[in-house]
Amino acid sequence: MTVMTNFSERTGANLHRISFGGIRKLVAAMSSALMLTLSGTAYAQAPAAMMVRISEIEITAGQLDQYKAILAEEAEASVRLEPGVIAIFPMYEKESDTTFRILEIYADRRAYESHLTTAHFQKYKSTTLPMVKSLKLVDMQAIDAQTMGRMFTKMKVSAE
């Protein structure tokens, strides 16, 4: 399901359109994020209960550096401070540096709702509001949720 919304509200009209190219990009992004976040850690939450969302954000060109800094700070704080946040994995398109995608993975819907109330998310939302031209929230459903917990156990992430 694709959900369109403006940045100041988290709900909107349902649109049923996802391109094949978008799905391929999503799968690649999810794979990368899950490899980094799940390898080497205990996987306590049942994958079927997880909430996965892709945020697609367009930023005004003159504020890219500031937006990237605020987003990086929020993503790091979310993963570090919130047990229910499995991943907040921000990235931007190589060909369009004003177009961002954030892979968000939460233990469950309750963890997502709790995330929305945190000081670091509220700071991100309020400080970036004037920078955002558009926001689309895309809720995703895993095809093989039972494999999610096992799929990246082979990968070793070296400590930096």
GITA-V861171 format. One line per field, one symbol per residue. ss: DSSP state (H for helix, E for strand, C for the rest). phi: phi as a letter, one per 20 degrees, with the letter a starting at -180 (. if undefined). burial: I if it has 24 or more other C-alpha atoms within 12 Angstrom, else O. Layout:
ss=???
phi=???
burial=???
//
This chain:
ss=CEEEECCCCCCCCEECCCCHHHHHHHHHHHHHHHHHHHCCCCCCCCHHHCEEEEEEEEECHHHHHHHHHHHHHHHHHHHHHCCCEEEEEEEECCCCCCEEEEEEEECCHHHHHHHHCCHHHHHHHHHHHHHEEEEEEEEECCCCHHHHCCCCCCCCCCCC
phi=.ddebefecdcaefcdbcffffffffffffgfffgfeefmcfdeefgfefdccdedcddfffcffffgffffffffffffedgeeebcdebcffebfeddccedcdgaffffffgfeffffffgffeegfeeebbcddedcfecffegfdfdffeddffe
burial=OIIIOOIOOOOOOOOOOOOOOOOOOIOOIIIIIIIIIIIOOOIOIOIOOIIIIIIIIIIOOOOOOOIIOIIOOIIOIIIOOIOIIIIIIIIIOOOOOIIIIIIIIIIIOOIIOOIIOOOIIOOIIOOIIOIIOIIIIIIIOOOOOOOIIOOIOOOOOOOO
//
